[in-house]
Amino acid sequence: MQDKVVYEYAVIRVVPKVEREEFINVGLILFSKRKRFIRFEYQIPEEKIRSFCQEFDIEQLKENLESFAKICSGAKDGGPIAQLEPDEKFRWITAVKSSSIQSSRPHPGFSNDLNATFERLYNELVK
């Protein structure tokens, strides 16, 4: 049996009207420093977002979330942040922001299968 490792995760949220502070969970980021693991996935429920704000810029949201994906994957076109260590990428993405894309506070846990833990959390919190 594999040893359990510490991980942290945060839920990525879209806030269609920042002044109203209402949000929709659209993604999840999970990382483990010990395993040098980071994973990010998202989905965009356009109808739900439009029900909060008809004029919300979905294309800009897609671009921004895709940039998070590039950062997490270490893509060369992800900019300098994409070349950082997984924990630094996680901290950058989950830093407190007052924009239309925000994250929950990071939450810790233990796992012996980080991908399975990611899938469980994503299904519970995002889908």
MODELLER restraints for C-alpha pairs under 7 A, 6 or more apart:
rsr = mdl.restraints
at = mdl.atoms
rsr.add(forms.Gaussian(group=physical.xy_distance, feature=features.Distance(at['CA:2:A'], at['CA:112:A']), mean=5.76, stdev=0.5))
rsr.add(forms.Gaussian(group=physical.xy_distance, feature=features.Distance(at['CA:3:A'], at['CA:112:A']), mean=5.85, stdev=0.5))
rsr.add(forms.Gaussian(group=physical.xy_distance, feature=features.Distance(at['CA:4:A'], at['CA:110:A']), mean=5.75, stdev=0.5))
rsr.add(forms.Gaussian(group=physical.xy_distance, feature=features.Distance(at['CA:4:A'], at['CA:111:A']), mean=4.86, stdev=0.5))
rsr.add(forms.Gaussian(group=physical.xy_distance, feature=features.Distance(at['CA:4:A'], at['CA:112:A']), mean=4.26, stdev=0.5))
rsr.add(forms.Gaussian(group=physical.xy_distance, feature=features.Distance(at['CA:5:A'], at['CA:110:A']), mean=5.31, stdev=0.5))
rsr.add(forms.Gaussian(group=physical.xy_distance, feature=features.Distance(at['CA:5:A'], at['CA:111:A']), mean=5.39, stdev=0.5))
rsr.add(forms.Gaussian(group=physical.xy_distance, feature=features.Distance(at['CA:5:A'], at['CA:112:A']), mean=6.19, stdev=0.5))
rsr.add(forms.Gaussian(group=physical.xy_distance, feature=features.Distance(at['CA:6:A'], at['CA:32:A']), mean=6.18, stdev=0.5))
rsr.add(forms.Gaussian(group=physical.xy_distance, feature=features.Distance(at['CA:6:A'], at['CA:108:A']), mean=6.94, stdev=0.5))
rsr.add(forms.Gaussian(group=physical.xy_distance, feature=features.Distance(at['CA:6:A'], at['CA:109:A']), mean=5.69, stdev=0.5))
rsr.add(forms.Gaussian(group=physical.xy_distance, feature=features.Distance(at['CA:6:A'], at['CA:110:A']), mean=4.61, stdev=0.5))
rsr.add(forms.Gaussian(group=physical.xy_distance, feature=features.Distance(at['CA:6:A'], at['CA:111:A']), mean=6.60, stdev=0.5))
rsr.add(forms.Gaussian(group=physical.xy_distance, feature=features.Distance(at['CA:7:A'], at['CA:30:A']), mean=6.89, stdev=0.5))
rsr.add(forms.Gaussian(group=physical.xy_distance, feature=features.Distance(at['CA:7:A'], at['CA:31:A']), mean=5.55, stdev=0.5))
rsr.add(forms.Gaussian(group=physical.xy_distance, feature=features.Distance(at['CA:7:A'], at['CA:32:A']), mean=4.39, stdev=0.5))
rsr.add(forms.Gaussian(group=physical.xy_distance, feature=features.Distance(at['CA:7:A'], at['CA:108:A']), mean=5.62, stdev=0.5))
rsr.add(forms.Gaussian(group=physical.xy_distance, feature=features.Distance(at['CA:7:A'], at['CA:109:A']), mean=5.40, stdev=0.5))
rsr.add(forms.Gaussian(group=physical.xy_distance, feature=features.Distance(at['CA:7:A'], at['CA:110:A']), mean=6.02, stdev=0.5))
rsr.add(forms.Gaussian(group=physical.xy_distance, feature=features.Distance(at['CA:8:A'], at['CA:30:A']), mean=5.64, stdev=0.5))
rsr.add(forms.Gaussian(group=physical.xy_distance, feature=features.Distance(at['CA:8:A'], at['CA:31:A']), mean=5.54, stdev=0.5))
rsr.add(forms.Gaussian(group=physical.xy_distance, feature=features.Distance(at['CA:8:A'], at['CA:32:A']), mean=6.50, stdev=0.5))
rsr.add(forms.Gaussian(group=physical.xy_distance, feature=features.Distance(at['CA:8:A'], at['CA:106:A']), mean=6.09, stdev=0.5))
rsr.add(forms.Gaussian(group=physical.xy_distance, feature=features.Distance(at['CA:8:A'], at['CA:107:A']), mean=5.33, stdev=0.5))
rsr.add(forms.Gaussian(group=physical.xy_distance, feature=features.Distance(at['CA:8:A'], at['CA:108:A']), mean=4.30, stdev=0.5))
rsr.add(forms.Gaussian(group=physical.xy_distance, feature=features.Distance(at['CA:8:A'], at['CA:109:A']), mean=6.26, stdev=0.5))
rsr.add(forms.Gaussian(group=physical.xy_distance, feature=features.Distance(at['CA:9:A'], at['CA:29:A']), mean=5.46, stdev=0.5))
rsr.add(forms.Gaussian(group=physical.xy_distance, feature=features.Distance(at['CA:9:A'], at['CA:30:A']), mean=4.14, stdev=0.5))
rsr.add(forms.Gaussian(group=physical.xy_distance, feature=features.Distance(at['CA:9:A'], at['CA:31:A']), mean=6.43, stdev=0.5))
rsr.add(forms.Gaussian(group=physical.xy_distance, feature=features.Distance(at['CA:9:A'], at['CA:106:A']), mean=5.40, stdev=0.5))
rsr.add(forms.Gaussian(group=physical.xy_distance, feature=features.Distance(at['CA:9:A'], at['CA:107:A']), mean=5.36, stdev=0.5))
rsr.add(forms.Gaussian(group=physical.xy_distance, feature=features.Distance(at['CA:9:A'], at['CA:108:A']), mean=6.54, stdev=0.5))
rsr.add(forms.Gaussian(group=physical.xy_distance, feature=features.Distance(at['CA:10:A'], at['CA:28:A']), mean=5.91, stdev=0.5))
rsr.add(forms.Gaussian(group=physical.xy_distance, feature=features.Distance(at['CA:10:A'], at['CA:29:A']), mean=5.51, stdev=0.5))
rsr.add(forms.Gaussian(group=physical.xy_distance, feature=features.Distance(at['CA:10:A'], at['CA:30:A']), mean=6.66, stdev=0.5))
rsr.add(forms.Gaussian(group=physical.xy_distance, feature=features.Distance(at['CA:10:A'], at['CA:103:A']), mean=6.16, stdev=0.5))
rsr.add(forms.Gaussian(group=physical.xy_distance, feature=features.Distance(at['CA:10:A'], at['CA:104:A']), mean=5.35, stdev=0.5))
rsr.add(forms.Gaussian(group=physical.xy_distance, feature=features.Distance(at['CA:10:A'], at['CA:105:A']), mean=6.12, stdev=0.5))
rsr.add(forms.Gaussian(group=physical.xy_distance, feature=features.Distance(at['CA:10:A'], at['CA:106:A']), mean=4.72, stdev=0.5))
rsr.add(forms.Gaussian(group=physical.xy_distance, feature=features.Distance(at['CA:10:A'], at['CA:107:A']), mean=6.31, stdev=0.5))
rsr.add(forms.Gaussian(group=physical.xy_distance, feature=features.Distance(at['CA:11:A'], at['CA:25:A']), mean=6.59, stdev=0.5))
rsr.add(forms.Gaussian(group=physical.xy_distance, feature=features.Distance(at['CA:11:A'], at['CA:27:A']), mean=5.85, stdev=0.5))
rsr.add(forms.Gaussian(group=physical.xy_distance, feature=features.Distance(at['CA:11:A'], at['CA:28:A']), mean=4.61, stdev=0.5))
rsr.add(forms.Gaussian(group=physical.xy_distance, feature=features.Distance(at['CA:11:A'], at['CA:29:A']), mean=6.54, stdev=0.5))
rsr.add(forms.Gaussian(group=physical.xy_distance, feature=features.Distance(at['CA:11:A'], at['CA:103:A']), mean=5.44, stdev=0.5))
rsr.add(forms.Gaussian(group=physical.xy_distance, feature=features.Distance(at['CA:11:A'], at['CA:104:A']), mean=5.22, stdev=0.5))
rsr.add(forms.Gaussian(group=physical.xy_distance, feature=features.Distance(at['CA:12:A'], at['CA:25:A']), mean=5.95, stdev=0.5))
rsr.add(forms.Gaussian(group=physical.xy_distance, feature=features.Distance(at['CA:12:A'], at['CA:26:A']), mean=5.76, stdev=0.5))
rsr.add(forms.Gaussian(group=physical.xy_distance, feature=features.Distance(at['CA:12:A'], at['CA:27:A']), mean=4.64, stdev=0.5))
rsr.add(forms.Gaussian(group=physical.xy_distance, feature=features.Distance(at['CA:12:A'], at['CA:28:A']), mean=5.50, stdev=0.5))
rsr.add(forms.Gaussian(group=physical.xy_distance, feature=features.Distance(at['CA:12:A'], at['CA:102:A']), mean=5.92, stdev=0.5))
rsr.add(forms.Gaussian(group=physical.xy_distance, feature=features.Distance(at['CA:12:A'], at['CA:103:A']), mean=4.40, stdev=0.5))
rsr.add(forms.Gaussian(group=physical.xy_distance, feature=features.Distance(at['CA:12:A'], at['CA:104:A']), mean=6.58, stdev=0.5))
rsr.add(forms.Gaussian(group=physical.xy_distance, feature=features.Distance(at['CA:13:A'], at['CA:23:A']), mean=5.96, stdev=0.5))
rsr.add(forms.Gaussian(group=physical.xy_distance, feature=features.Distance(at['CA:13:A'], at['CA:24:A']), mean=5.39, stdev=0.5))
rsr.add(forms.Gaussian(group=physical.xy_distance, feature=features.Distance(at['CA:13:A'], at['CA:25:A']), mean=4.40, stdev=0.5))
rsr.add(forms.Gaussian(group=physical.xy_distance, feature=features.Distance(at['CA:13:A'], at['CA:26:A']), mean=5.38, stdev=0.5))
rsr.add(forms.Gaussian(group=physical.xy_distance, feature=features.Distance(at['CA:13:A'], at['CA:27:A']), mean=6.75, stdev=0.5))
rsr.add(forms.Gaussian(group=physical.xy_distance, feature=features.Distance(at['CA:13:A'], at['CA:101:A']), mean=5.69, stdev=0.5))
rsr.add(forms.Gaussian(group=physical.xy_distance, feature=features.Distance(at['CA:13:A'], at['CA:102:A']), mean=5.19, stdev=0.5))
rsr.add(forms.Gaussian(group=physical.xy_distance, feature=features.Distance(at['CA:13:A'], at['CA:103:A']), mean=5.57, stdev=0.5))
rsr.add(forms.Gaussian(group=physical.xy_distance, feature=features.Distance(at['CA:14:A'], at['CA:23:A']), mean=5.49, stdev=0.5))
rsr.add(forms.Gaussian(group=physical.xy_distance, feature=features.Distance(at['CA:14:A'], at['CA:24:A']), mean=5.36, stdev=0.5))
rsr.add(forms.Gaussian(group=physical.xy_distance, feature=features.Distance(at['CA:14:A'], at['CA:25:A']), mean=6.50, stdev=0.5))
rsr.add(forms.Gaussian(group=physical.xy_distance, feature=features.Distance(at['CA:14:A'], at['CA:26:A']), mean=6.57, stdev=0.5))
rsr.add(forms.Gaussian(group=physical.xy_distance, feature=features.Distance(at['CA:14:A'], at['CA:100:A']), mean=5.51, stdev=0.5))
rsr.add(forms.Gaussian(group=physical.xy_distance, feature=features.Distance(at['CA:14:A'], at['CA:101:A']), mean=4.66, stdev=0.5))
rsr.add(forms.Gaussian(group=physical.xy_distance, feature=features.Distance(at['CA:14:A'], at['CA:102:A']), mean=6.35, stdev=0.5))
rsr.add(forms.Gaussian(group=physical.xy_distance, feature=features.Distance(at['CA:15:A'], at['CA:21:A']), mean=6.53, stdev=0.5))
rsr.add(forms.Gaussian(group=physical.xy_distance, feature=features.Distance(at['CA:15:A'], at['CA:22:A']), mean=5.86, stdev=0.5))
rsr.add(forms.Gaussian(group=physical.xy_distance, feature=features.Distance(at['CA:15:A'], at['CA:23:A']), mean=4.45, stdev=0.5))
rsr.add(forms.Gaussian(group=physical.xy_distance, feature=features.Distance(at['CA:15:A'], at['CA:24:A']), mean=6.61, stdev=0.5))
rsr.add(forms.Gaussian(group=physical.xy_distance, feature=features.Distance(at['CA:15:A'], at['CA:100:A']), mean=4.58, stdev=0.5))
rsr.add(forms.Gaussian(group=physical.xy_distance, feature=features.Distance(at['CA:15:A'], at['CA:101:A']), mean=6.08, stdev=0.5))
rsr.add(forms.Gaussian(group=physical.xy_distance, feature=features.Distance(at['CA:16:A'], at['CA:23:A']), mean=6.89, stdev=0.5))
rsr.add(forms.Gaussian(group=physical.xy_distance, feature=features.Distance(at['CA:16:A'], at['CA:49:A']), mean=6.65, stdev=0.5))
rsr.add(forms.Gaussian(group=physical.xy_distance, feature=features.Distance(at['CA:16:A'], at['CA:52:A']), mean=6.36, stdev=0.5))
rsr.add(forms.Gaussian(group=physical.xy_distance, feature=features.Distance(at['CA:16:A'], at['CA:53:A']), mean=5.93, stdev=0.5))
rsr.add(forms.Gaussian(group=physical.xy_distance, feature=features.Distance(at['CA:16:A'], at['CA:56:A']), mean=6.34, stdev=0.5))
rsr.add(forms.Gaussian(group=physical.xy_distance, feature=features.Distance(at['CA:16:A'], at['CA:100:A']), mean=5.99, stdev=0.5))
rsr.add(forms.Gaussian(group=physical.xy_distance, feature=features.Distance(at['CA:17:A'], at['CA:53:A']), mean=6.94, stdev=0.5))
rsr.add(forms.Gaussian(group=physical.xy_distance, feature=features.Distance(at['CA:18:A'], at['CA:99:A']), mean=6.81, stdev=0.5))
rsr.add(forms.Gaussian(group=physical.xy_distance, feature=features.Distance(at['CA:18:A'], at['CA:100:A']), mean=6.13, stdev=0.5))
rsr.add(forms.Gaussian(group=physical.xy_distance, feature=features.Distance(at['CA:25:A'], at['CA:126:A']), mean=5.38, stdev=0.5))
rsr.add(forms.Gaussian(group=physical.xy_distance, feature=features.Distance(at['CA:26:A'], at['CA:42:A']), mean=5.43, stdev=0.5))
rsr.add(forms.Gaussian(group=physical.xy_distance, feature=features.Distance(at['CA:26:A'], at['CA:43:A']), mean=5.39, stdev=0.5))
rsr.add(forms.Gaussian(group=physical.xy_distance, feature=features.Distance(at['CA:26:A'], at['CA:44:A']), mean=5.93, stdev=0.5))
rsr.add(forms.Gaussian(group=physical.xy_distance, feature=features.Distance(at['CA:26:A'], at['CA:126:A']), mean=5.75, stdev=0.5))
rsr.add(forms.Gaussian(group=physical.xy_distance, feature=features.Distance(at['CA:27:A'], at['CA:41:A']), mean=5.51, stdev=0.5))
rsr.add(forms.Gaussian(group=physical.xy_distance, feature=features.Distance(at['CA:27:A'], at['CA:42:A']), mean=3.89, stdev=0.5))
rsr.add(forms.Gaussian(group=physical.xy_distance, feature=features.Distance(at['CA:27:A'], at['CA:43:A']), mean=6.30, stdev=0.5))
rsr.add(forms.Gaussian(group=physical.xy_distance, feature=features.Distance(at['CA:27:A'], at['CA:126:A']), mean=6.02, stdev=0.5))
rsr.add(forms.Gaussian(group=physical.xy_distance, feature=features.Distance(at['CA:28:A'], at['CA:40:A']), mean=5.68, stdev=0.5))
rsr.add(forms.Gaussian(group=physical.xy_distance, feature=features.Distance(at['CA:28:A'], at['CA:41:A']), mean=5.76, stdev=0.5))
rsr.add(forms.Gaussian(group=physical.xy_distance, feature=features.Distance(at['CA:28:A'], at['CA:42:A']), mean=6.53, stdev=0.5))
rsr.add(forms.Gaussian(group=physical.xy_distance, feature=features.Distance(at['CA:28:A'], at['CA:122:A']), mean=6.17, stdev=0.5))
rsr.add(forms.Gaussian(group=physical.xy_distance, feature=features.Distance(at['CA:29:A'], at['CA:39:A']), mean=5.66, stdev=0.5))
rsr.add(forms.Gaussian(group=physical.xy_distance, feature=features.Distance(at['CA:29:A'], at['CA:40:A']), mean=4.40, stdev=0.5))
rsr.add(forms.Gaussian(group=physical.xy_distance, feature=features.Distance(at['CA:29:A'], at['CA:41:A']), mean=6.85, stdev=0.5))
rsr.add(forms.Gaussian(group=physical.xy_distance, feature=features.Distance(at['CA:30:A'], at['CA:38:A']), mean=5.67, stdev=0.5))
rsr.add(forms.Gaussian(group=physical.xy_distance, feature=features.Distance(at['CA:30:A'], at['CA:39:A']), mean=5.43, stdev=0.5))
rsr.add(forms.Gaussian(group=physical.xy_distance, feature=features.Distance(at['CA:30:A'], at['CA:40:A']), mean=6.64, stdev=0.5))
rsr.add(forms.Gaussian(group=physical.xy_distance, feature=features.Distance(at['CA:30:A'], at['CA:118:A']), mean=6.68, stdev=0.5))
rsr.add(forms.Gaussian(group=physical.xy_distance, feature=features.Distance(at['CA:31:A'], at['CA:37:A']), mean=5.20, stdev=0.5))
rsr.add(forms.Gaussian(group=physical.xy_distance, feature=features.Distance(at['CA:31:A'], at['CA:38:A']), mean=4.18, stdev=0.5))
rsr.add(forms.Gaussian(group=physical.xy_distance, feature=features.Distance(at['CA:31:A'], at['CA:39:A']), mean=6.44, stdev=0.5))
rsr.add(forms.Gaussian(group=physical.xy_distance, feature=features.Distance(at['CA:31:A'], at['CA:86:A']), mean=6.83, stdev=0.5))
rsr.add(forms.Gaussian(group=physical.xy_distance, feature=features.Distance(at['CA:31:A'], at['CA:87:A']), mean=6.93, stdev=0.5))
rsr.add(forms.Gaussian(group=physical.xy_distance, feature=features.Distance(at['CA:31:A'], at['CA:90:A']), mean=6.95, stdev=0.5))
rsr.add(forms.Gaussian(group=physical.xy_distance, feature=features.Distance(at['CA:32:A'], at['CA:38:A']), mean=6.63, stdev=0.5))
rsr.add(forms.Gaussian(group=physical.xy_distance, feature=features.Distance(at['CA:33:A'], at['CA:86:A']), mean=6.88, stdev=0.5))
rsr.add(forms.Gaussian(group=physical.xy_distance, feature=features.Distance(at['CA:33:A'], at['CA:87:A']), mean=5.99, stdev=0.5))
rsr.add(forms.Gaussian(group=physical.xy_distance, feature=features.Distance(at['CA:36:A'], at['CA:86:A']), mean=6.01, stdev=0.5))
rsr.add(forms.Gaussian(group=physical.xy_distance, feature=features.Distance(at['CA:37:A'], at['CA:86:A']), mean=6.49, stdev=0.5))
rsr.add(forms.Gaussian(group=physical.xy_distance, feature=features.Distance(at['CA:38:A'], at['CA:72:A']), mean=6.38, stdev=0.5))
rsr.add(forms.Gaussian(group=physical.xy_distance, feature=features.Distance(at['CA:38:A'], at['CA:86:A']), mean=5.77, stdev=0.5))
rsr.add(forms.Gaussian(group=physical.xy_distance, feature=features.Distance(at['CA:39:A'], at['CA:72:A']), mean=6.53, stdev=0.5))
rsr.add(forms.Gaussian(group=physical.xy_distance, feature=features.Distance(at['CA:40:A'], at['CA:69:A']), mean=6.10, stdev=0.5))
rsr.add(forms.Gaussian(group=physical.xy_distance, feature=features.Distance(at['CA:40:A'], at['CA:72:A']), mean=6.57, stdev=0.5))
rsr.add(forms.Gaussian(group=physical.xy_distance, feature=features.Distance(at['CA:50:A'], at['CA:56:A']), mean=6.76, stdev=0.5))
rsr.add(forms.Gaussian(group=physical.xy_distance, feature=features.Distance(at['CA:67:A'], at['CA:78:A']), mean=6.27, stdev=0.5))
rsr.add(forms.Gaussian(group=physical.xy_distance, feature=features.Distance(at['CA:70:A'], at['CA:78:A']), mean=4.88, stdev=0.5))
rsr.add(forms.Gaussian(group=physical.xy_distance, feature=features.Distance(at['CA:70:A'], at['CA:82:A']), mean=6.81, stdev=0.5))
rsr.add(forms.Gaussian(group=physical.xy_distance, feature=features.Distance(at['CA:71:A'], at['CA:78:A']), mean=4.97, stdev=0.5))
rsr.add(forms.Gaussian(group=physical.xy_distance, feature=features.Distance(at['CA:71:A'], at['CA:81:A']), mean=6.26, stdev=0.5))
rsr.add(forms.Gaussian(group=physical.xy_distance, feature=features.Distance(at['CA:71:A'], at['CA:82:A']), mean=3.94, stdev=0.5))
rsr.add(forms.Gaussian(group=physical.xy_distance, feature=features.Distance(at['CA:72:A'], at['CA:82:A']), mean=6.32, stdev=0.5))
rsr.add(forms.Gaussian(group=physical.xy_distance, feature=features.Distance(at['CA:72:A'], at['CA:89:A']), mean=6.67, stdev=0.5))
rsr.add(forms.Gaussian(group=physical.xy_distance, feature=features.Distance(at['CA:74:A'], at['CA:82:A']), mean=4.51, stdev=0.5))
rsr.add(forms.Gaussian(group=physical.xy_distance, feature=features.Distance(at['CA:74:A'], at['CA:83:A']), mean=5.73, stdev=0.5))
rsr.add(forms.Gaussian(group=physical.xy_distance, feature=features.Distance(at['CA:75:A'], at['CA:82:A']), mean=6.29, stdev=0.5))
rsr.add(forms.Gaussian(group=physical.xy_distance, feature=features.Distance(at['CA:81:A'], at['CA:89:A']), mean=6.57, stdev=0.5))
rsr.add(forms.Gaussian(group=physical.xy_distance, feature=features.Distance(at['CA:94:A'], at['CA:103:A']), mean=5.53, stdev=0.5))
rsr.add(forms.Gaussian(group=physical.xy_distance, feature=features.Distance(at['CA:111:A'], at['CA:117:A']), mean=6.71, stdev=0.5))
